[in-house]
Amino acid sequence: MSLDVGNYLFEGPYTSPDSLEDKPGVFVVFCHLENEYKAIDCGAPDKVKSSVVNHGRRELWPNYCSGVLEFAVLYNDTERAAIEESLRNSFKFHCRDDSEKSGG
């Protein structure tokens, strides 16, 4: 299963972070409602699964979703920061870092 996100092909979406692996990569949190996916948040951690499970904004994600929270992942160690930046420039994520909130 795969999902086009921006210019990248992600694995998923998965309904549980249990399907993710603790490898470097980029994750995107989606709200899936009536065959539509709305991007809520993203990150580019060293360990994707652990980051999703323990994410500081995880409690906020349901506030932006009246459907099912789902996760997509692109495992990549060398370009993950650039991929995350590209996604953040392409999508209006509902959950953002504090530094991004103050900037605009």
FILO-659081 format. One record per residue (C-alpha): chain; x negated, y, z negated. Coordinates in steps of 0.5 Angstrom, whole numbers, padded with zeros to 4 digits. Each point is the difference from the previous one (the first is absolute). Layout:
# FILO-659081
A/X/Y/Z
...
//
This chain:
# FILO-659081
A/0000/0000/0000
A/-0003/0007/0002
A/0003/0007/0000
A/-0003/0006/0004
A/-0002/0006/-0005
A/-0002/0006/0004
A/-0006/-0003/0004
A/-0001/-0006/-0004
A/0003/-0007/0000
A/0001/-0002/-0007
A/0002/-0007/-0003
A/0007/0000/-0003
A/0004/0003/-0003
A/0000/-0004/-0006
A/0006/0000/-0005
A/-0005/-0002/-0006
A/-0007/0003/-0002
A/-0002/-0008/-0001
A/-0001/-0001/0008
A/-0005/0005/0000
A/-0008/-0001/-0002
A/-0005/0003/-0004
A/-0004/0002/0006
A/-0002/0007/0002
A/0005/0003/0005
A/0006/0005/0001
A/0007/-0001/-0003
A/0006/0004/0002
A/0007/-0001/-0004
A/0006/0000/0003
A/0007/0001/-0001
A/0004/-0005/0004
A/0007/0002/0001
A/0005/-0003/0006
A/-0006/-0001/0005
A/-0003/0006/-0001
A/-0007/0001/-0004
A/-0002/0007/-0004
A/-0007/0000/-0002
A/0000/0002/-0007
A/-0008/0000/-0002
A/-0006/-0003/0002
A/-0007/-0001/-0003
A/-0007/-0003/0002
A/-0003/-0004/-0006
A/-0005/-0005/-0001
A/0005/-0005/-0002
A/0007/0001/0003
A/0004/-0005/-0004
A/-0003/0003/-0007
A/0001/0007/0003
A/0007/-0001/0002
A/0002/-0004/-0007
A/-0003/0005/-0004
A/0001/0007/0004
A/0001/0006/-0004
A/0006/0002/0004
A/0003/-0007/0001
A/0006/0002/-0005
A/0001/0006/0005
A/0001/-0004/0006
A/0007/-0003/-0002
A/0002/0008/0000
A/-0001/0000/0007
A/0004/-0006/0002
A/0007/-0002/0000
A/-0002/-0007/0004
A/-0006/-0005/-0001
A/-0007/0002/-0002
A/-0005/-0003/0005
A/-0007/0000/0001
A/-0004/0000/0006
A/-0008/-0001/0000
A/-0006/0001/0005
A/-0006/-0004/-0003
A/-0006/0005/0002
A/-0006/0001/-0004
A/-0004/0005/0004
A/0005/0005/0003
A/0006/0000/-0005
A/-0001/0007/-0003
A/0000/0002/0007
A/0007/-0004/0002
A/0003/0003/-0007
A/-0002/0007/0002
A/0003/-0001/0007
A/0007/-0003/-0003
A/0000/0006/-0005
A/0000/0004/0006
A/0005/-0003/0004
A/0005/-0002/-0005
A/0004/0004/-0005
A/-0001/-0004/-0006
A/0004/0001/-0006
A/-0005/-0002/-0005
A/-0006/0004/0000
A/-0006/0001/-0004
A/0000/0006/-0004
A/-0005/0004/0004
A/0004/-0001/0006
A/0006/0003/-0004
A/-0003/0006/-0002
A/-0003/0001/0007
A/0007/0001/0003
//
